[in-house]
Amino acid sequence: MNGNIAQLIEKYEERIIGQSFNLRLLLSAILVGGHVLLEGVPGTGKTQMVKTLASLVGGSFRRIQFTPDLLPSDITGSMIYDMKNSTFQTLKGPIFTNLLLADEINRTPAKTQAALLEAMEENQVTIQGETYPLPDVFFVVATQNPLEFEGTYPLPEAQQDRFLFKLLIEFPSFEEELKVLKQVIHNKNDHCELTKVLDLQTFVNIREEIDNITIGDNVLAYIMDIVRKTRQSDSMRFGASTRAGISIGRAGKAWAYLSGRDYVTPDDIKIVTKPSLRHRIQLSPHKELEGVTIDQTIDELVGSIPVPR
């Protein structure tokens, strides 16, 4: 593992308490060019997690507060008429950045949410028929509140499928929460200015290293067994697509890299399967009535599949 990555993890864990596992998943996503959906109740530090990561990572950072009146052009940009020169000029929107925080993405209608689709899938944006490339390092982190439904617009399945991971931000333990309280009350972090530990060229180099990580045919077959099982299970209304299998494989290579290995193991796949699938499948009605969760179902499904040796 690159020394700068280890330093980033160390500095991040000093600032954000109790989110070590989610941090590594965030890093796994950004290192393979994926995007992340963060879900958690208000006040659990979702926005702070992303802002801290942006401070440690080289490159530009923009934040968009999604609201019901937000327009697609407010995200992508628009054409404006320059009366002085009698010409049209392109005004690029905040999406032209390295790390984009889409805050409370489910508070804006589907038409505006869809403004992110082309960018997340093809790394480009079309404005009035003209296509503009986004930076090579382009990472979207979207947050949403799972409890408040008034005035919200659930993400369509096609949009959710563009996210590599869906991470659940839980309440920290008593000790972790007490540590956070002490830091904030005593202003311990106010004078600890964060400086970046990575630059964009480092990202490019690391991505090349991750591309060269070995993933054997037996591990690929294991991934396909998991994906196909979601389509055959009576517990599922909708199973996972081929894109889900690709996402699991890419995430597994990134997790192996962060673990200091140049090959992927079945254990790597087990770790990344849940965040890779929980937003891509739907439970059958009878399972929902029984109070079974997506995560429980994924655990049972993965546990039923023989692990390759």
Salt bridges, closest charged atoms under 4 A:
GLU13 OE2 - ARG24 NH1 2.92
GLU39 OE1 - LYS166 NZ 3.18
ASP103 OD2 - ARG63 NH2 2.81
GLU104 OE2 - ARG107 NE 3.32
GLU121 OE1 - ARG162 NE 3.29
GLU121 OE2 - ARG243 NH2 3.59
GLU148 OE1 - ARG107 NH2 3.11
ASP161 OD2 - ARG243 NH1 2.49
ASP161 OD1 - ARG280 NE 2.68
ASP268 OD1 - ARG261 NH2 2.72
GLU288 OE1 - ARG237 NH2 3.75
GLU290 OE1 - LYS287 NZ 3.86
ASP295 OD2 - ARG278 NH2 2.93
ASP299 OD1 - LYS274 NZ 3.15
